[in-house]
Amino acid sequence: MSAQEKLTPDEMLADDMGRFFADPLGFVMYAYDWEEDESIKLVKLSEPYASRYDCEYGPDIWACEILDEIGAMVAANDFDGKNAVEAIREAIASGHGIGKSALISWLCNWIMSTRPFAQGTITANTSPQLETKTWAQIAKWTKKSITGHWFDVTTGKGNMKMRHKEHPESWFCSGQTCREENSDSYQGQHAANSTSFYLYDEASNIPDKIWEVSEGGLTDGEPMWFAFGNPTRNTGAFRECWGKHRSVWTTRNIDSSKVTITNKKKIQQDLDLYGADSDYVKVRILGQFPSQSEKQFIPSDIVEAARVRELEDDQYSPLVIGLDFARSGADKSVIRARRGRKAFPPVKFKERNSMKAASIIVNHLDQCERLYGSRPDAVFGDGGGIGGPIIDRLNQLRYKVIEVQFGSAADDAEKYANKRAEMWALLRDWLETADIDKDSELRDDLIAPEYHLDKKDRLVLESKDDMKKRGLASTDDGDSLALTLASPVEKRDTRFVEDIGRNKLQSDYDPYED
């Protein structure tokens, strides 16, 4: 009797799984019964895949291409089970209805079936999406898989687990909510002799904090990270897979009009109704990031135009300074100067001590004539948090700073819910013909906030706290520029000016002293 004949069916199946270590598409064609299971016979295989597998049905061509691409990256890494290799990172932005949850499930089954002691985390943008769609699809496809009997799969809120029956504590994956306060659940995931993996569904709305902590699971073994989603926002970590992080991510944009299973009649109706160049079509059909996110307050194209516009410095316009103060250790205080249609580069600093922060601002105000050619005609400061004590100190030193409370009533209280919403609305209008510097943090700040209307149809701008819940940074620079529009200012306006920088009290603190 040969050694092969002595193997049990499960041992022979395990040997077969070894063949698919670097062949996820081969696994998908082998693991599911494409010839007999009528429920999955939705797409006829395109060439060259139909000939390769001698099968009529299987994944759509876009999924076949992605699976083949992942297989090539695995082969190139040539993981030996000991020495860590570079993480495989694949991000897919798509239109609606392409069947991405099925692909997520196939990847999960492939990794879990071909890599003993793999450990993974699956998440989605909301708990209902994770529980009723993403994890439900994983449970469905695992049950259909030829290796499904190897695993126990539990479902239900807070109980989404897939564990190997013989090694439940060391060979598993789980569904985790993506709330920022749940970020600890993403830490400490390691599989030094196997694969640590993350699968993100609706990744555009997963907080940046979750992305950040997931990096910790990519330090050893053969790590993998797959992010899928409709590209609803052009800020955040998912968008940056195509931006500043594109050197480490492989990216694809899937046009749903070219996917077999999508509703072509509905797609054509949307194209006729909204137009091919609309953000609606870009996001929901073409799988492209919008010019402006659905709830984004300031459109990206306005900001980009302001960044490349070059205007002469109008010395006849008033010079206005905006001061925004850091609220937490990660934030920065920002000094912004604006004259007419032109914004000048900022001064940013981290200083939680209000007296020291006041001295840094005094130093800058004293240099305005050298930097900008004139003294300020008005200085506006955010009075929230530590801003109040800093402004008090500046006024004590005879630097007249007008305190602005972001949450106070707007001048046009029928149109805006508070002063911050009003200032940002003025900022958006100002940007249409403005010249701003190319500071990347300013750009990110300006396009980050979203908005809605309250019960009185007044504009409400997304708060800094709510933005942080989405994983975005505090808009300190954007707020400092908005503050320069807090109130109309005339050249040497006596309402605001008290000979700033003249006959002043001296500060005891030198911010530049060693």
Secondary structure, 3 states (H helix, E strand, C coil): CCHHHHCCHHHHHHHHHHHCCCCHHHHHHHHCCCCCCHHHCCCECCCCHHHHHCCCECCCHHHHHHHHHHHHHHHHHCCCCCCCCCCEEEEEEECCCCCHHHHHHHHHHHHHHHCCCCEEEEECCCHHHHHHHHHHHHHHHHHHCCCHHHEEEECCCCCCEEEECCCCCCCEEEECCCCHHHHHHHCCCCCCCCCEEEEECCHHHCCHHHHHHHHHHHCCCCCEEEEEECCCCCCCHHHHCCCCCCCCCEEEEECHHHCCCCCHHHHHHHHHHHCCCCHHHHHHHHCCCCCCCCCECCCHHHHHHHHHCCCCCCCCCCEEEEEECCCCCCCCEEEEEEECCEECCCEEECCCCHHHHHHHHHHHHHCHHHHHCCCCCEEEEECCCCHHHHHHHHHHCCCCCEEECCCCCCCCCCCECCHHHHHHHHHHHHHCCCECCCCHHHHHHHHCCEEEECCCCCEEECCHHHHHHCCCCCCHHHHHHHHCCCCCCCCCCCCCCCCCCCCCCCCCCCCCCC
